[in-house]
């Protein structure tokens, strides 16, 4: 099976980790390891949060300014439309920004949000 690793720069590892834990992401470690923290999204996906300076050193370039541009939108599939709405609601309660109502396109239902550092995400459900 292929494992996916999502690497993101953040201003504060502790608050970013709290935000993603509110969405159900988990980690074996309660404290960051130096400049990074690994969170489990699913059996096949991990989120690696890096302090901005560590991310830039790793990438070799400046991190995108999320206030003015998007480099990527991370989409995660969930089991139902209701779960999509629940998770975006959790993101908003945890301090993120919900990006409007859900959108339907054929069998796809999706809602977006921005995390505490302005990275754009979406939860989506594909019906059968």
N, C-alpha and C positions, 0 to 999 in steps of 0.2 A: 504494500500500500504506500502511496505517496504521502509524505508529510508536508504541510504548508507552514511556513514561518512568516509572520507579518511583523516587520520591524518598524517601529515608529519613534520619532523624537518627542519628548515631553519636557515640560518645565519642571515638574515635581513628580518623582517616582511614587511617593507615598499616596498623594491625592489621586494620581492617575490610576494606581492600582485599586484604590477604594472605589473609584468610579466603575472600573471594569468588573470588579467583584460584585457590585450591585446588579450587574447584568448577568451574573452567574458564572463568569470566568473564574477559574480557581488557580491556586498555586500552592506548591509544597512549602514555600518560604514566605514568612510574614514580613520580612524586611528585605529591601533591595540588596543585591550583591554588588557593591561598589556603585557602578554607574548604570546597571541594567537590572531588569526583573522579568522573569519568564512567567507567563500565565497560560493556562490551558484553556483553549476555546472549545475543543472537541477532541475526540480520539485521533483525528488527523490534522489538527490545526493548533498552532501555538502563536501567542502574541508576545513579542519581545519589546519591552519598553526600554528606551535608552534616554538618559539625560541628553539634552540637545547637543552639548559639546561632544559627548561620546559618539552619538549618531553621526555627527559631521566628520569626526575623525575616522570612523568606520567607512562612511560613504565616500570620503575624499572631496566632498563639495558641501556647500551650505545647504541646510535643510530648507524646504519650501516654506514661505511665509503663508500660513493657512488663512490669514486675514485677507489676502489678495489673490490667492491662486490655489488650485487643487492639483496634486500630482497623481493621486489615486483615490478611488472610492472603494472601500472594502464592503463587499456584500456577503451576508451570511444567511443561508437558507435555514428555515425553521419549519416545524411540523404543521402549523395552521395559521390562518389569517389572524385569529385571536391572539396567538403567541406573538406575531409581528407587532400588533398594537400594544400588547402588554410590555414587551421589551423596549419599544420606543418610549412608552410611558415611564418605565423605570429609568431610562437614560435621562429623560427630562427631570424627573424627581432628584436624580443624583447630580444635577447641575449641567447636564448637556442641553443642547438646543434641538428640539423636535422640528423637523422641516416640513410641516404641514400635514394634511390628511393623507391617508393611504392612496395609492394609485393602482388601478387595475389595467392590465394590458393582456387581453386574452386570459390564459390560465395563470398569469403572474400577478400577484398582489405584493406591493412593496411600500415601505415607508422609510424615510431617511432621517438621520440625526447627525449632529456634530458632537464630538466628545469635548472634554475640557480644554484640549489643545487645538481645537478647530479642525481636526481630521474628520472627514465625512465618511459615514457608514450607512449601510441600509440593511434592514432585515427584510427577507422576502419569503414568500411561500408560492410554490408551483402546485396548482391543483392537478389532479389526474384527469 
